[in-house]
Amino acid sequence: MSDQAATPALFHYKDSSVLFSRNVNGYETAMFCIHNSVWVLVTMPSGFRLAVRCAYSPSEPLEVLPVREQENGVTLKFKSSFGIFQVTLDFPASDCTMLHYKSVVELTRSIHIP
């Protein structure tokens, strides 16, 4: 299996790794930190699930920093050996249901990307 792939076994709503969840118009959105990856899982009213990996630290687990929840979303930070990830989820007011996410990494040391 690809390290990019997500399997249903990764995501359990009773799991303590759920960092944030919100239901918007029947779309259940949850954020998980599972070892070295941060995932956003959206479950649609039909039951279809979509998973997106927002952050990844290839060599070690991510450390979860304090959560900052707002009315229309949430911002979470995660520490790795090479930097701080900031993942923001926004649920903008709109006629249709939307989720906007942004991932930023601030490097604390130089890294080499082949």
Backbone torsions as a table, in degrees:
resi	resn	phi	psi	omega
1	MET	NA	141.3	178.1
2	SER	-66.8	146.5	174.9
3	ASP	-70.4	-7.6	177.3
4	GLN	-89.0	-13.9	-173.7
5	ALA	-85.2	149.8	176.0
6	ALA	-117.5	136.7	177.1
7	THR	-112.2	152.8	179.7
8	PRO	-56.8	-28.9	-179.6
9	ALA	-63.2	-21.5	179.0
10	LEU	-68.5	-28.4	-168.8
11	PHE	-114.2	113.4	176.2
12	HIS	-130.9	120.4	-175.9
13	TYR	-63.4	-22.5	177.4
14	LYS	-86.8	-2.5	-179.8
15	ASP	-70.5	142.3	-179.3
16	SER	-70.6	-8.0	-178.3
17	SER	-80.1	-2.0	177.2
18	VAL	-71.1	117.5	-177.1
19	LEU	-94.8	-27.8	-175.9
20	PHE	-159.4	141.4	171.5
21	SER	-148.2	149.1	179.0
22	ARG	-156.0	142.0	175.6
23	ASN	-106.6	121.9	178.9
24	VAL	-124.5	112.9	178.7
25	ASN	52.5	37.8	178.2
26	GLY	88.2	-5.0	177.0
27	TYR	-95.8	113.7	-179.3
28	GLU	-88.9	121.5	179.9
29	THR	-114.6	130.9	179.5
30	ALA	-135.6	146.1	176.9
31	MET	-117.2	134.1	-177.9
32	PHE	-125.4	145.4	166.6
33	CYS	-114.8	110.4	-177.7
34	ILE	-117.1	102.0	-179.1
35	HIS	57.3	-93.8	-174.2
36	ASN	-113.7	15.1	-177.8
37	SER	-135.7	147.2	173.7
38	VAL	-111.8	126.5	-177.0
39	TRP	-121.2	144.0	168.0
40	VAL	-111.2	126.5	179.8
41	LEU	-117.4	122.9	177.9
42	VAL	-111.4	123.8	175.2
43	THR	-107.3	118.6	-176.4
44	MET	-82.3	162.0	179.6
45	PRO	-54.4	-29.0	179.4
46	SER	-75.2	-11.7	-176.3
47	GLY	98.8	-12.7	177.2
48	PHE	-62.1	139.2	-179.7
49	ARG	-118.3	141.3	177.4
50	LEU	-128.0	126.5	179.6
51	ALA	-117.3	136.9	178.0
52	VAL	-129.2	128.9	176.0
53	ARG	-88.3	119.9	-174.6
54	CYS	-97.1	-22.7	-179.2
55	ALA	-151.8	149.8	-176.6
56	TYR	-151.0	130.2	174.5
57	SER	-118.5	107.2	-169.2
58	PRO	-65.0	-24.6	-170.6
59	SER	-112.6	-4.3	-175.7
60	GLU	-162.7	163.8	176.5
61	PRO	-65.8	152.8	175.0
62	LEU	-88.5	141.6	175.4
63	GLU	-96.2	125.6	-178.9
64	VAL	-82.5	125.4	176.6
65	LEU	-96.7	171.1	-175.8
66	PRO	-53.4	141.6	-179.5
67	VAL	-85.9	138.7	176.0
68	ARG	-119.8	98.7	-177.2
69	GLU	-93.1	136.4	176.4
70	GLN	-118.6	174.1	-179.4
71	GLU	-60.0	-42.1	-175.9
72	ASN	-105.3	18.5	-180.0
73	GLY	166.1	-158.3	-176.6
74	VAL	-154.7	149.9	172.9
75	THR	-125.7	128.4	178.3
76	LEU	-125.2	147.3	176.9
77	LYS	-121.8	146.3	-178.2
78	PHE	-135.7	133.9	-177.8
79	LYS	-101.5	134.8	173.6
80	SER	-128.2	178.0	-178.2
81	SER	-68.4	-19.9	-176.5
82	PHE	-111.6	-3.3	179.4
83	GLY	169.9	-175.1	179.1
84	ILE	-113.6	122.7	174.0
85	PHE	-89.6	139.8	171.5
86	GLN	-124.4	120.0	179.7
87	VAL	-115.4	124.7	-179.9
88	THR	-117.6	129.3	172.7
89	LEU	-110.7	130.1	176.9
90	ASP	-123.8	141.9	174.5
91	PHE	-118.0	82.4	-174.4
92	PRO	-65.5	145.2	174.9
93	ALA	-66.6	127.0	-175.8
94	SER	-161.9	165.1	175.5
95	ASP	-70.8	-21.6	177.7
96	CYS	-120.5	157.3	-179.1
97	THR	-74.9	125.3	179.9
98	MET	-134.1	150.2	171.8
99	LEU	-128.6	128.7	176.5
100	HIS	-118.9	129.7	175.8
101	TYR	-127.8	151.6	179.9
102	LYS	-139.9	131.4	176.7
103	SER	-118.6	131.6	179.3
104	VAL	-132.9	138.6	173.6
105	VAL	-119.5	130.4	175.4
106	GLU	-105.4	111.6	-176.1
107	LEU	-72.0	137.4	176.1
108	THR	-105.6	-4.0	174.3
109	ARG	-156.7	163.5	179.5
110	SER	-70.2	141.7	174.5
111	ILE	-130.1	154.7	178.6
112	HIS	-108.8	123.9	177.0
113	ILE	-111.3	112.8	-176.1
114	PRO	-69.9	NA	NA
